[in-house]
């Protein structure tokens, strides 16, 4: 509990400092609240087909490339308190190779996944599943023709404590740890809707696809196959509400290829989010 308190204090201080300095134009950020008809995380149906809300704050720390993001995943139904989660993400992002065709946007991040309704050190009756993650995100905006943007994400996930439900004390056969890798391959395309919506001449429909290879990452210590786990297709767009507010609806469909990640063959869900930029 001590580590979680220190982490939360650091994030809070960064947030407060950032909001104070934002008056001088030195900091930018986004406050977001998103509703999800299902919460699907890397193929896993976390809340069993129930809806969720996802509030978040993302702070760009004074144009340095460093940023902090705090995000919550809260179920709208009872019975999921032990798997509701807060994500604390510290990251650095920048760009390589300038205007070359192989120009690369990259982001390096560390995430602490905190389950606040679980004890710091769990038991079989009250397990703890807190996790940590390192990830690298590489994106190539000029590599493909006609506006297609490929992205690769490398994830390393491990339990925060070894003597926990997601660590060495996991009861699942053949597992014993949530530690492992994931490889996520994405392809995005921005489809211009110019002419279709006369009141929004710059409207763009963002088409998204991703393919996940799960190299043994189970979020609560379950035994996950080392295999291609799922593929996702989706579409989302932004509507400018004025005064720095944006409305973003989206719809997504997942084809599951590995039952150890998700028992359902297919998942379809919708999202709608409102964000404020400052």
Residue pairs with C-beta under 8 A, 6 or more apart in sequence:
1 119
1 120
2 120
3 120
3 160
4 112
4 114
4 116
4 120
4 130
7 88
7 112
7 114
8 88
11 68
11 70
11 88
14 59
14 61
14 68
15 57
15 59
15 68
15 70
18 27
18 29
18 59
18 61
19 27
21 27
21 62
22 28
22 29
22 278
26 62
26 63
27 59
27 60
27 61
27 62
28 59
28 60
28 63
28 277
28 278
29 57
29 58
29 59
29 60
29 277
29 278
30 56
30 57
30 58
30 275
30 276
30 277
30 278
31 56
31 57
31 275
31 276
31 278
32 54
32 55
32 56
32 57
32 58
32 273
32 274
32 275
32 276
33 53
33 54
33 55
33 56
33 273
33 274
33 275
34 53
34 54
34 55
34 56
34 248
34 271
34 272
34 273
34 274
35 51
35 52
35 53
35 54
35 271
35 272
35 273
36 51
36 52
36 53
36 54
36 269
36 270
36 271
37 51
37 269
37 270
37 271
38 45
38 47
38 49
38 50
38 51
38 52
38 267
38 269
39 45
39 46
39 47
39 50
39 51
39 52
39 54
39 73
39 75
40 46
40 232
40 252
40 254
40 267
40 269
41 73
41 219
42 182
42 184
42 212
42 214
42 217
42 229
42 230
42 261
43 212
43 214
43 229
43 230
43 254
43 256
43 258
43 261
43 262
44 219
44 261
44 262
45 262
45 264
45 267
46 52
46 73
46 80
46 83
46 219
47 75
47 77
47 80
47 83
48 80
50 75
50 76
50 77
50 80
51 75
51 76
51 77
52 73
52 74
52 75
52 76
53 72
53 74
53 76
54 71
54 72
54 73
54 74
54 273
55 71
55 72
55 74
56 69
56 70
56 71
56 72
57 69
57 70
57 71
58 67
58 68
58 69
59 67
59 68
59 69
60 67
61 67
61 68
65 92
65 93
65 94
66 90
66 91
66 92
67 90
67 91
67 92
67 93
68 88
68 89
68 90
68 91
69 87
69 88
69 89
69 91
70 86
70 87
70 88
70 89
71 86
71 87
71 89
72 84
72 85
72 86
72 87
73 84
73 85
73 86
73 87
74 84
75 81
75 83
75 84
81 117
82 115
82 117
82 118
82 126
82 127
83 115
83 129
83 220
84 115
84 116
84 117
85 113
85 114
85 115
86 113
86 114
86 115
86 116
87 111
87 112
87 113
87 114
88 111
88 112
88 114
89 109
89 110
89 111
90 109
90 110
91 107
91 108
91 109
91 110
92 107
92 108
92 109
93 105
93 106
93 107
93 108
94 105
94 106
95 103
95 104
95 105
95 106
96 103
96 104
96 106
97 103
97 104
99 142
100 142
101 142
101 143
102 140
102 142
102 143
103 140
103 141
103 142
104 138
104 139
104 140
105 138
105 139
105 140
105 141
106 136
106 137
106 138
106 139
107 136
107 137
108 134
108 135
108 136
108 137
109 133
109 134
109 135
109 137
110 132
110 133
110 134
111 132
111 133
111 134
111 135
112 130
112 131
112 132
112 160
113 130
113 131
113 132
113 133
113 219
114 130
115 128
115 129
115 130
118 126
118 127
118 128
118 129
118 130
119 126
119 128
120 128
120 130
120 161
121 128
121 161
121 163
121 164
122 128
122 129
122 164
122 165
124 165
124 171
127 164
127 165
127 166
127 220
128 161
128 164
128 165
128 166
129 159
129 164
129 165
129 166
129 178
129 219
129 220
129 221
130 159
130 160
130 161
130 164
130 166
131 157
131 158
131 159
131 160
131 166
131 178
131 219
132 157
132 158
132 159
132 160
133 155
133 156
133 157
133 158
134 155
134 156
135 153
135 154
135 155
135 156
136 153
136 154
137 151
137 152
137 153
138 151
138 152
138 153
139 149
139 150
139 151
139 152
140 149
140 150
140 151
141 149
143 149
143 150
144 150
146 189
147 189
147 190
148 187
148 188
148 189
149 187
149 188
149 189
150 185
150 186
150 187
151 184
151 185
151 186
151 187
151 188
152 183
152 184
152 185
152 186
153 182
153 183
153 184
153 186
154 181
154 182
154 183
155 181
155 182
155 183
155 184
155 217
156 180
156 181
157 178
157 179
157 180
157 181
157 182
157 217
157 219
158 177
158 178
158 179
158 180
159 166
159 167
159 177
159 178
159 179
159 221
161 167
162 168
163 169
165 171
165 220
165 221
166 177
166 178
166 218
166 219
166 220
166 221
167 176
167 177
167 178
167 221
168 176
168 177
170 176
170 177
170 178
170 220
170 221
170 222
171 221
172 218
172 221
172 222
172 223
173 223
174 223
175 218
175 221
175 222
175 223
175 224
176 221
177 221
178 217
178 218
178 219
178 220
178 221
179 216
179 217
180 214
180 215
180 216
180 217
180 218
180 224
181 215
181 216
181 217
182 212
182 213
182 214
182 215
182 217
183 212
183 213
183 215
184 210
184 211
184 212
184 213
185 210
185 211
185 212
185 213
186 208
186 209
186 210
186 211
187 208
187 209
187 210
188 206
188 207
188 208
188 209
189 206
189 207
190 204
190 205
190 206
190 207
191 204
191 205
191 206
191 207
192 203
192 204
192 205
193 200
193 203
193 204
193 205
193 237
194 201
194 202
194 203
195 201
196 203
197 203
200 239
200 240
203 237
203 239
204 237
204 238
205 235
205 236
205 237
206 235
206 236
206 237
207 234
207 235
208 232
208 233
208 234
208 235
208 236
208 252
209 231
209 232
209 233
209 234
210 231
210 232
211 228
211 230
211 231
212 228
212 229
212 230
212 231
212 232
213 227
213 228
213 229
214 224
214 225
214 226
214 227
214 228
214 229
214 258
214 261
215 226
216 224
216 225
216 226
217 224
218 224
222 260
223 260
224 258
224 260
224 261
225 258
225 260
225 261
227 257
227 258
227 260
228 257
228 258
229 256
229 257
229 258
229 260
229 261
229 262
230 254
230 255
230 256
230 257
230 258
230 261
230 262
231 254
231 255
231 257
232 252
232 253
232 254
232 255
233 252
233 253
233 254
234 250
234 251
234 252
234 253
235 250
235 251
235 252
236 248
236 249
236 250
236 251
236 271
237 248
237 249
237 250
238 246
238 247
238 248
239 246
239 247
239 248
239 249
240 246
241 247
241 274
244 276
244 277
244 278
245 274
245 275
245 276
246 274
246 275
246 276
246 277
247 272
247 273
247 274
248 271
248 272
248 273
248 274
248 275
249 270
249 271
249 272
249 273
250 270
250 271
250 272
250 273
251 268
251 269
251 270
251 271
252 268
252 269
252 270
252 271
253 266
253 267
253 268
254 262
254 266
254 267
254 268
255 265
255 266
256 262
256 264
256 265
256 266
256 267
